Amino acid sequence: MSELPPDDSEQSEPVDGFDEIVAAETDRDPDLAVIEAGSRTLRTQGGPPQADVPARPADPEVDKALREVEAELATRWGETKLEPSVARIAALMDVLGEPQRSYPSIHITGTNGKTSTARMIEALLGAFELRTGRYTSPHVQSITERISLDGAPVSAERFIETYQDVKPYVEMVDAAQEYRLSFFEVLTGMAYAAFADAPVDVAVVEVGMGGSWDATNVIDAGVAVVTPIDLDHTDRLGTTPAEIAGEKSGIVKRDATVIMAQQPVDAAQVLLKKAVEADATVAREGLEFGVVARQVAVGGQLVTLRGLGGEYPEVYLPLHGEHQAHNAAVALAAVEAFFGVGAQHAQPLDIDTVRKAFAAVVSPGRLEVVRRSPTVVLDAAHNPAGARAAAAAIGEAFQFSRLIGVVGASGDKNVRGLLEAFEPVFAEVVVTRNSSHRAMDADELAAIAVEVFGEDRVQVEPRLPDALEAAITLAEEEGEFAGGGVLVTGSVITVGEARLLLGRG
């Protein structure tokens, strides 16, 4: 592995007190130090940050046991091989005693923004002293990230224990079905069982793909959230937003409340029709709720949100990009709906609690800064819509004088569309590949990149460590204070592997 340039991104422990923080910033511009200190002070009001991506278990025996579980799961159908049916997961739930019915749920579908929205919903519910379970996918680095309790991934020990608990029932279902349960179906069963065992007060569940036949869709969620729909997984979900919306609308259950982000017109029509058929109540971003105002702040943004129960001013969100402000509005409306705001009563949620919750939100791999000098940012954008949002956000939040892209994408994605979205903001791009069997070959990716960027702006480094080193070197060419940066993107897997190489987790 190539040796990366030294990383000076180590962060010191948080310091309490505005004056002490300012005094510590002896090597920075005084005005900037005051601004940054104020922002950091605001962030500490949210309490300790949520747990970051977990590392491998320190105990060799636990690590060995976790690897054995991962190896067994890997023998099953992967997340991209599907047989569209909920028969197998329903059979598993039946033999497990229907654990998913022992708690209320908030179900989230859409094309982009699902995981960040789920994390925000989880933070809000936790701030209101509810015990939460969160199920999201895919993971950035550790499989244990997918199942969270009380705002943190379950421990490796608990993950292993949960797997061993459900394994006999999984084998029972395997023997009775035409196809074995898939990797995702087993994990979904584990999550629902873990939530019941905890027990949780509410589960926040992100679909894996689609909605109607997604393995998660054995819950009867009282709140269904639909984040923005765009073209992705077109070979399985449909080739138009309307067709994709038809599949995703399958999570809308009778008498539920549907929280709908801004959508293409044809997708919105399909979702509204489904809501009418299910006698569900609909709240639409831009009408019943939305973003009133936003401004860039150090480390994130300051937003004013209009919820179902009123206005929530001056909410600090430590995430970058206009899209995250919209995700926050959707998350807030979902939690309001869960508490009956807008239906049973019109009283807004406590503003201080809402501010505290949002100030503590983290979303690893979503415009996440993992290094300084030069700044290296990770973003898991893997389709054109996600790339456009990331490109707009990085221009707004970082203002790099020269931005180098590191792109490793999956072969089944719209790679040309993704590259075209980044072309205006990348001075140069280093194309590479991650370790997944789904990864596009670096030379194949380079051929598309040359058509989009021109040959002079494309460099090929098949190994991700070499690609990171090359991009950091290119970003440093303008000098220490020139404002060069690196954005690593194209796939959650690429981001996760880069995160490990750069010393996170």
N, C-alpha and C positions, 0 to 999 in steps of 0.2 A: 504493500500500500504506500502510495506517495505520501510524503510528510507534508502536512499543510502548514502554511505560515502560522506563526504563533498567534494565539487568540487572547485578546485582552478584554473579553466580554464578561469576566467574572464580576458578579455583583455582590456588593457588601450587604450585610444584614440591614434591614430597615432601621432607620433612626427615628426615635420619637422626638417631636418638637420642631417647630418651624425654624427657630433660630439656629438650632444645632445643625439642621440640614443645610441651611444657607452657609453657615460657617465652614462646613466640611467641603463646600464647593470652592476651594481656594484657587483651583486652576481653571476656573471657568469665568466667562463674562459675568459680572455681578448681576446685571439685569436678567440674564438667562437663568442664573442660579436661583434668583427669587421666584421666577415663573415656574421653573421645574420643581422647586421645593414646595410651592403651593399645590401643584398637581399631585406630587407624591404624598403630601399631607392629606389631600382629599381621598386618595386611593386607600390610605390606611384606615379611613373611617369604615370601610367595608369589612374590617377584620382581616384575618389571615387569608391569603389567596387560596383558592381551591387547589387541590392536589394536582400537580403537573403529571406529565406522562411518566408512569412508573418504570423503573429500571428492572433488569433481571434480578431475581431473588438473590440475596447475599448468601443464604444458606445453600451449600452445594446439593444437599439432599432435596430441598424444596425445588431448586432449579431443575434438578434431574426429573423430579416428578412432573413438573409443569411441562418440560420438554416431551415427556412421554404422552401427556394429554394432547399436546399440540400435534404430535406425530399421529396419534389415533384419529384426531379430527381431520388431519390432512388426507387420510385415506378415503374420505367421503367426497361427494361432489362439491366442487368449489362454488363460490358465490356467483360465478358467471355461467354455470351449467344449471339450467332450471327445467323443471317439469311443472307448468303452471297449475298448481292445485294446493289447497290447504288441507287435503285429506290426511296427509301424514302427520302434520303438526297438530291437527285436531285429534287424531288418534293418540298422540303422545300426551296432549293435555288431558284426555279422558282417563288414561291409565295413571296419570299423576294426580288425579282428583281435581282437575280444573283450577289450578293455582291462580291463573290470570283473572279469575272472577272474584278474588278475595280482596281486591283493592280497586279504586277508581283509576282511570287512565286518561292521559292526554296523548293523542296519536298524531304524528307529524309525517306528512308526505310533501312532495315537491321535487324540483330538480336541483336547486342550489340553496344553501343556507340552512339545511335541516339540522346539522349537528350544532352549529353556533346557536340557532334558535332553541334547540333542546337544552343546551347548557344555560342559556338565559332563563328559560322557564324553570329549570331545576334550581337555579340560584334564587329566583323570586320565591318559589314555594318554600325553600329552605329558610329564607329570611323570615317567612311567616310561621316558622317553627313547625313545619310539616316534615315528616321523614320521607325522603324521596328515593325512588329507584330510577335510574336512567339507563336506557339501552340504546346504543348508537353504533353505527358502522360506517366505513371500515375503521380499523384502529390505525393510529399513526406509528406506534412502535411495539406496544405490548398488547397481546390479545385480551388481557385483563381489563384494558380500558373500556371495552364494550359494555361491561356490566358495572354500574356504579351504584353505591349506596351512600346516602348523606353527602353527596357532592364529591365523592372520591371513588376511584376505581377499587373494586374489591381486591383484597390481598391475594397473592398467589395461592396461599394456603386455602383460602375460602373458595377460590375458583376451582382448585383441584377437588376439594371436598364436594362442591356442588356437582361437578362432573361425575364423580364416583357415585353420588346419590342417584342421579338420573340415569346412569349407564345401564342398569338392568332393564329399566323401562324402555330405553331407546332400543336395546337389543330385542325386546319383546315386539315392539312396533316394526322394527326392521324385518323380523321373521314373517310378519303378517301382511306386509305391503309388497307391491310389485317392485318398487324401488326403495333402497335404504334411505333413511333420513339424511338430508344434506348437511354439510358443515354449518350453514346458516340456520337451518331448522333446529339442529341440536343446541346451538348457542342460544337461540330464542327460547327453547324449552328451559335451558339452564337459567336464563335471566328471569323468566316468569316464576320459576320455582324459588330462586334466590329472593325475589321480591316478597313472595308469600311467606317465606321462612323468616325474613328479617324481623317483623313484617313492616312493610312500608305503608304510609298513608296515601301515597299517590305514585303512580308510575308514569314516567315520561318516555315514550317509545317512538323511536324513529324507524320508519319502514326501511327495508333493505333495498327494494326496487319495486316501483309501481305502487300497488295498493290492494286491489281486489284479491289477487292470489298470493300476495306477499305473506311470508310465514308469520309475520307479526299480527296479521289481520284475523286473529282469533280472540281479540279483545273487543268489548263493546264500549269504546271510549265516549264519554260524555262531551268531550271537546275534541274536534278534529281540526288540525291546522294544515293549511296548504301554503307552503312557501312558493316563490315564483317558479312557474313551469316554463321550461324551454326544451329544446331538442337534445336528448341524450338517451342512450339505450334504444335508439330508434328501431333496431332489429327485433326488439322484444315488446316495446311499449307503443309503437306507432310512429308515423313519419310527420305528423303535424301536432301542434300544441293541443288541438281539440281531441285527437285520438289519445294522446298521452294523458290528458285530463280525464278522459273517460275511464282509463285504468286507475288513475290515482284517486278518483272520486269514490272508489270502492271502500275507502275507510270511513265514509260518512254513514253513521248509523241512525236509526230512527230516533227522532226527538233530540238529537245532538245539537250542539252549537258549532258552527263552522267558522273558523277564523281564516279569512282569505286574504293573502298578500296581493299586491297589485299583479294582475295577470294579463296575458294577451286576450283580446276580446273573445276569440273563439273558445279559448280555454275557460274563461269566466262563464260563458254561456252554458257550457257543459256542466260545470260545477254547480251553478245556480239551479239548473234543471234537476240535478241529482238531489240537491237540498230540498227542493219542492217535493220530489217523490218520497223522500224520507221524512217529510214534515219537520225538517231541521231549521234552526234559526241561523241566519247568516250575518256576520259582521265583516264588512269589506274595508280594506285599507284605502284611505283617501276619502271615505265617506263616513263610516261609523268610528274609525280610529285612524291614526297616522302620525307622521313626523311633522311637527309644527315648525321647528327651527333646529339648526345644528351649526356648530362651529368647531373648527379644528382646535384641539387642546394638546398639551404635551402628553404623549403616551396614548392618545385616543381622541375623544371628541366630547363636547358638551351638547346635550340634546334636550329639547322640550318635546314631550310626547303628548298626544291627545289620546286618552284611553276611552273605554266605554263609559267610564264614570266621571270623566272630567280631564283636566289638564295636569300634567306632571312636569313642572319646569326645572331647568338646571340639573339634569341628570347626567352624571359623568359616566361615560362608557369607555373603558380602557381597551377598545378595539378600533382599528382603522377602517375607514371607508364608509361611503354613503349607504352601501348595501347593509352594513352592520347596524346602522341607525334604523333602517327599515325592519331588519330582523328583530331589533329591540322592541319596536312598536307592535309587531306581531306577537312576540313573546308576552308583552305586557297585557295585550288584549286577551290572549289565551288564559292567562292566570286570572284576570278579572272575570272572564266567563266561567272559569272553574269555581270561583267564589260566588258566582251568581250576580255579579255587577252587570247592570244593564237589563237583567231579566227580573230578578227578585227585588233588587234595590238599585239606586243610582248613586250611592255613596262611593267615592273613589277609594282606592287602597291608600294606606298610610304612606305619605310621600317620603318620610325619612327612611322607612323600611325599604321602599322601592329604590331610593338612592343608594342605600347601603348594599342592596343586592347587586345592582348593576355595577357598582364600583369594584366588586369582587370577581366579576366574570373573567374567565380566561378561556381561550379557544386555541389550543396548540395547533400549529401548522396553518393558521389563518392569518396571514400577514404578521407572522411572529418574528421578531428580531432575536437572532441567536448569537450575534457576534457584532463587534464594533471594530472600526479601523482596518479595513473598510466594513461598512455595515452589510451584514448578510441577513436577508429576509426570506422566510419560507412561506409559501402559499400553495395550498393543495388544489388550486384550480385545475380542472381536467377537461373542461368543455368550453366552447366559445363564450357562453354567457358568464361563466365564472371568471374566465380570463379578462373579459371586458371590465368586470367589476374590480378585479385586482389591479388592472392597469390604471384605472381611474383613481383608485384609492392610493396607490403608491405614488402617483404624481402629486396628489393632494397632501399626503401626510409626510413625505420624505424630501421631495424636491431635489433629487439627486442631479448632479451636473452630468453624470455619465452612469448609466445603468447597464449592467451586464446580466444577461439571462442564462440560467442553466436549466435546460428543459429535458426531461426524461418522461415520455408519455407511453400510454398503453396503445397497442396496435388496433384495438377495437373502438378508438375514439376519433372524433373529428379533429385530427391533428392539424390540418391546414387551417381550419377556422380558429383554433387555439393560437397558432403562431401568428396569424393575421391580426388577432386582437392585441398581441404583445408587440407587433412590429413598430408602432409609433413610439414606444417607450424604451425599447432595447437598442442601445448603441451597437452592441454585438450580442450574439447568442452562441453559447457552447452547448451542443447537443450531445446527449449521453443516453444511457439506459440504466434502469434499476435491475434488481436481481429477479424480478418476477418473470415467470414464463410468458406472461401476457405482454411484456414490455416490447415496444417497437425497436427493431434493430437500429443501432445508431446511424449506420450508413443510409438506411431507408429514411430515417427521420431527417438526416442531413440533406438528402435530395429534395425533400419538401421545403426545408428551411432555406435552401439556396434559391428556390423559386420565389419565396416570399421576401427574403432579406437581401438577396444578392450574395455572390460567392465571397466577397471581401468581408462580409459581416458574420460569417458562419465558421465556427471551429468545431471539429469533431474530436471527442474524447470518449471512447466506448466505456471506460471505467469511471464510475461516479467520483471516486476520490481524485482522479486526475482532472476531471471536469471542474470540480470545486477549486482545486489549486489553480487551474488555468484562469477561471473566472475572477478569483481573488487577485491574481497577478495583473490581469487586465484592468481591474477596478483601481489598482494602486498606481497605474502608470501616470496618472495626472498629479500624483503627489499626495502627501498626507492630508492636506487641508482642502483638496479640490472637490470633495463631495461625491466620490465614486461609490457605487453600491452594487450588490449582487442580489438577484431574485432567483430563488430555486423553486421550480414549479413543474406542472405537467401531470402530476400524479400524487396521490396520498403516499404511495409506496416510496417514490423518489424523495418526497419531503421527509418521511420517517427515517430513511437511510441516511440522508444528509444530516438530519438532526443528531443521529448517533455519531457520525463522523466528526461533527463539529462540537462534540462533547456534551450534548444534552441527553440525559437518560443513560 
